[in-house]
């Protein structure tokens, strides 16, 4: 895994500051501590930090074609590089290395922009073609690897694997994007293509961006999107066999490495499936890693141990102090943007543990999105059945009134917490699903925001984003539609961002076989009825795994990968919460109503309401602002992120 950074001049071939490109690249040293390389010439600068995984001696970047007219800096892995090498060699291309990176420059020579359609893997790259006078940016189909860019006022475009690289450039406007702030407090992350800064964007998954001299307004182009045609059918056993064969191939391709390799083993279905496949594909024991917070409600270690024993893995398990909250102050630096998924903490720790033993780890991420594994999918399915039987004109008033009258009982057993379901049934499909996944409901965000923040939003609210994605979904089935929505928002914005930043902070490469795009395409064509049957999500996936994974792992209740944040807020972090309303960074931002923050804190600490997630989001946003202020303190005052910067 690696980090890349660079710039391109759309207006001509003005000189490039080599020191600036190096500084942008050095901001990503954690992503690639093994090596660095640069391409600097008038109008273009590319920088690369390398984490050596394949062809340790010959994989130095940038890598060029035969006559050095095309060069590339690359983050990721191309898993079908050996097949591509054979095909391109037969077409007359000459390879100087056995690195997967070199396939990209020759694929560009042969197929141009369509080269990305031939790549199977996780990738973000910047390719410079001297003869054509262009830079070609690309990101993999599912968004496993990140790529940020910004079009500066002077006609230069800067880009990098993380915002850290862009923030080095003195001309990047640090104005916050109010829509991104709204998205963060609605979802806990900033979804593509927005970034927290108005002047910077994420290249969306499955998109490319061609930068050409003379083109003042480059526009991303989509080359892939999830599809859900629903035409895969047949006997359950036959479908299960095909699923296992396809998953085995995806895992096998991701086991190619010239460095020590292992896997995360949480004890859940997806990581257990990956470890089972790895164990059948290699003779030596698989290196597996697991962490536990030592509390029963958050502890899956016994299930991980059961899988490790079954396959005789070389298991590394670490128990972390349940009050391991020291990372709270470090997360804003790791993520650059505000990020409120508290499972980033254990993810950081398991990556830390894994890096002690391996340099590459396979994970089970993506299984829930691909095979309908989240409980919220099941609830959405039930709700849609009601929505389709009752017209909105009747359903809205009926369930809206019931939802308002039903008491809010955060601390009650789940069957008694019906208020959210009643409220969801009063809404349309997009609003109902948003209500089920939102970090902070609409009415709470309305109370939280200051008048200035509301004005700057100009009527925008995050449910609009959900409605737009659902309108674009390539299926009429309500379950396929929200799978598509999650693949456009939650998967790249939360799950994959969390793992990428946590792993790269430790110079660890993480590979995700369940997001192999041919496997995802095949699974998308499987009927939703074979993924969700009754109360059982991932039905076909689990049936196929029954001879590989213990029954009590496959069919136990999903636990997730959480930490006891609520307990911290009433214990060791209580002082931090009590002082949240007067936090200088939050107060100076001008975004929030102090009285609303105070009310949330009082209600949570008294036990009247459970505001764990909204308060965690505020803590993370305050940390982000504090980190920004520390960086900006060395810059002119006008670059500071203050409330007037929204105008």
C-alpha positions, -999 to +999 in steps of 0.1 A: +000+000+000+012+035-007+005+072-008+005+095-038+004+133-042+009+157-070-003+187-091-010+195-127-012+228-145-043+231-167-032+264-181+003+255-194+037+244-183+045+268-155+074+257-132+066+233-104+080+238-069+098+205-062+100+212-025+062+217-023+055+184-041+079+167-017+062+182+013+028+171+001+042+136-004+060+135+029+027+142+046+018+106+035+050+089+048+029+067+071+012+052+040+046+043+025+076+043+048+098+021+026+106+044-003+098+076-021+100+088-057+091+119-078+084+131-113+089+168-116+088+188-149+072+220-161+034+218-155+034+186-136+046+171-103+040+135-090+052+122-057+050+087-042+055+070-008+059+032-011+049+004+012+067-025-006+045-056-011+052-070-045+085-069-064+103-054-034+134-046-055+119-035-087+087-017-077+101+018-072+077+045-084+070+064-105+071+036-130+074+043-167+067+027-201+095+018-225+103+053-237+095+071-204+066+090-220+041+076-196+046+075-158+023+065-129+022+068-091-002+042-076-018+032-044-033-003-042-030-037-058-039-050-092-048-086-085-050-097-122-016-082-130-001-115-141-028-121-167-025-085-179+012-088-182+008-119-204-019-102-226+001-069-229+033-087-237+016-106-265+005-072-278+041-061-280+047-043-247+079-048-229+080-050-191+110-040-170+097-052-137+073-078-123+054-052-104+016-049-107+021-011-111+038-014-144+007-030-159-011+003-156+012+023-179+010-003-206-027-007-202-031+030-207-010+029-239-031+000-252-066+010-241-065+046-230-091+057-205-108+023-208-078+007-191-095+009-157-122-015-170-095-041-173-081-037-138-092-060-110-082-047-077-082-018-053-065+013-066-061+050-068-035+063-093-023+094-111-008+087-146+010+113-166+012+111-204+038+135-217+028+132-254-009+139-247-002+166-221-026+151-195-028+135-161-053+107-156-067+101-121-086+069-113-102+053-083-114+016-079-149+006-083-160+002-047-138+030-033-114+009-013-086+033-019-091+071-015-082+100-038-088+137-030-084+166-054-089+203-057-090+228-086-071+258-074-080+294-086-047+297-105-056+268-128-036+241-110-051+209-098-037+193-067-044+157-056-034+132-030-043+100-011-054+119+020-064+155+028-031+158+046-013+161+013-037+188+000-035+208+032+002+213+027-005+235-003-007+271+008-034+280-019-060+254-008-090+273+005-098+260+040-134+272+040-156+245+055-185+231+034-218+236+053-233+207+034-205+184+045-210+195+081-247+187+078-238+153+062-214+146+091-239+153+118-265+133+099-244+102+092-212+104+112-190+107+081-187+129+050-200+110+020-185+111-015-179+133-035-178+160-008-150+167+016-152+188+047-136+216+027-156+233+001-126+236-023-117+199-021-135+168-033-132+131-033-130+113-066-161+090-063-157+052-064-158+039-100-148+072-115-119+087-134-108+123-139-089+134-170-068+166-166-059+181-199-041+214-206-066+239-218-096+222-201-106+246-173-134+225-159-125+188-157-155+166-148-153+131-132-165+102-155-182+071-141-169+038-155-186+014-131-216+013-108-232-016-088-259-035-108-287-056-095-302-075-124-316-104-104-310-131-130-289-156-111-311-186-102-309-223-096-309-249-068-296-236-035-268-261-033-255-252-068-257-215-060-238-221-028-211-240-047-207-212-072-205-187-044-177-206-026-158-210-059-160-173-066-150-163-031-121-188-031-108-172-063-111-137-048-093-147-016-066-166-036-058-135-057-054-114-026-029-138-011-002-129-036+025-110-017+062-110-012+058-101+025+042-118+056+004-120+052-025-127+076-061-119+083-083-101+108-105-126+127-132-109+147-153-140+152-181-128+129-193-145+098-174-125+072-139-126+087-144-163+096-153-170+060-122-153+047-100-172+072-116-205+062-109-199+026-073-189+033-067-220+053-078-242+024-055-223+000-022-225+018-004-253+037+011-232+065-011-219+093-028-185+086-017-156+108-049-143+124-054-112+147-081-103+171-086-078+199-110-077+228-120-049+252-126-075+279-163-066+283-189-093+275-211-069+255-183-061+231-162-093+233-162-117+203-128-132+212-142-166+222-157-170+187-125-159+171-106-184+192-131-212+181-123-204+144-086-202+151-087-236+168-107-252+140-082-241+114-051-243+136-042-207+128-013-188+142-036-167+164-026-134+180-052-121+204-048-089+225-070-077+253-073-039+254-081-019+285-119-012+284-110+024+292-087+027+262-099+062+253-064+077+248-070+076+210-099+100+212-075+129+208-056+112+180-085+103+156-089+137+141-053+137+130-057+102+115-089+109+096-083+146+086-121+150+083-146+147+112-154+109+116-178+096+142-178+059+138-165+049+173-154+015+160-125+034+145-109+029+179-108-009+180-101-009+142-070+012+150-059-012+177-064-044+156-044-028+128-017-020+154-017-056+166-017-070+131+013-049+120+034-065+147+031-098+128+023-092+092+025-065+065-007-075+047-040-085+062-072-097+046-105-085+061-142-095+058-154-060+051-183-057+026-202-089+034-231-071+050-236-047+021-232-074-006-254-101+010-279-080+031-265-086+065-275-056+085-305-057+108-316-024+093-322-041+060-346-065+076-365-036+093-366-017+060-381-048+043-408-050+069-415-012+067-417-013+029-443-040+030-464-016+051-456+014+029-468-005-002-501-014+013-510+020+027-509+052+007-487+080+020-518+102+025-531+077+051-498+064+064-482+098+071-508+111+095-516+078+111-480+067+120-468+103+124-493+108+152-485+074+167-448+082+166-453+115+183-474+100+211-453+069+217-427+076+245-390+077+238-375+048+258-338+046+249-331+023+279-360-001+274-357-036+259-357-035+221-393-047+216-405-017+236-386+008+215-412+012+188-410+050+184-384+050+157-403+024+137-435+043+139-417+075+128-401+056+099-434+043+087-448+078+085-421+087+059-414+077+023-387+051+015-358+074+013-366+094+044-376+062+063-342+045+056-324+077+064-342+078+097-330+043+105-293+050+098-290+086+108-266+095+137-287+124+147-324+128+136-336+158+117-353+176+146-322+173+168-299+187+141-324+216+136-321+224+173-283+220+173-275+243+144-271+281+148-291+305+126-259+312+106-254+275+099-290+271+087-287+301+064-256+287+048-272+253+042-297+271+019-323+245+025-300+215+020-305+184+042-289+150+039-321+131+032-319+148-002-287+128-009-305+095-001-334+104-024-310+112-053-291+079-049-324+058-046-337+076-077-305+064-096-307+028-082-306+002-111-334-019-096-371-017-086-366-040-056-365-020-023-337-042-008-315-039-039-321-001-038-308+003-003-278-020-011-270+004-039-275+034-016-251+019+010-225+011-017-226+048-027-225+062+008-219+041+039-195+016+024-169+040+010-176+069+033-176+050+066-165+013+065-137+016+039-125+050+051-122+037+087-101+007+077-079+026+052-069+053+076-065+030+106-044+005+086-023+031+069-015+048+102+004+016+109+017+010+074-004-021+071-021-031+038-056-044+041-073-064+013-110-070+010-119-101-010-156-098-004-154-066-025-138-082-054-158-066-082-167-097-102-179-113-069-199-082-061-214-082-096-224-118-094-239-114-059-259-084-072-276-106-096-287-131-069-324-125-059-328-106-027-351-134-015-320-156-013-301-131+007-328-123+033-352-151+043-375-143+072-353-129+099-321-144+085-298-120+066-270-133+043-290-165+039-273-179+008-239-168+021-244-186+054-258-218+038-228-220+016-205-217+046-221-243+068-194-269+062-166-243+067-177-222+097-193-234+130-231-231+132-230-209+164-208-184+146-230-183+114-263-180+132-256-160+164-268-124+168-246-098+151-225-079+177-206-053+156-172-039+166-179-014+192-165+003+223-183+014+255-185+051+246-217+056+266-199+043+298-170+066+291-193+096+290-206+088+324-172+079+338-137+089+327-148+112+299-176+129+320-156+161+324-150+164+287-187+160+280-197+184+308-175+211+292-186+204+256-209+234+254-181+257+263-155+240+241-136+270+225-134+253+190-171+246+189-180+280+202-157+299+178-170+279+148-204+296+151-221+265+139-240+254+170-265+266+196-248+264+230-281+258+247-289+228+225-255+213+233-261+219+270-295+203+269-281+171+252-254+168+278-278+172+307-303+147+293-276+121+286-258+124+320-291+123+339-301+091+321-332+107+306-320+102+270-293+082+253-273+108+233-242+087+230-239+090+192-247+127+189-223+136+217-196+114+202-201+133+169-197+166+187-165+154+205-151+143+171-160+175+154-144+195+182-113+174+179-113+181+141-116+219+146-088+218+173-066+199+149-073+224+121-065+253+144-032+237+154-022+234+117-035+268+108-018+286+137+013+286+115-006+303+086-021+338+081-051+345+102-075+347+073-071+310+066-086+300+100-119+281+099-142+306+115-179+311+110-175+339+084-157+314+062-190+299+052-200+330+033 
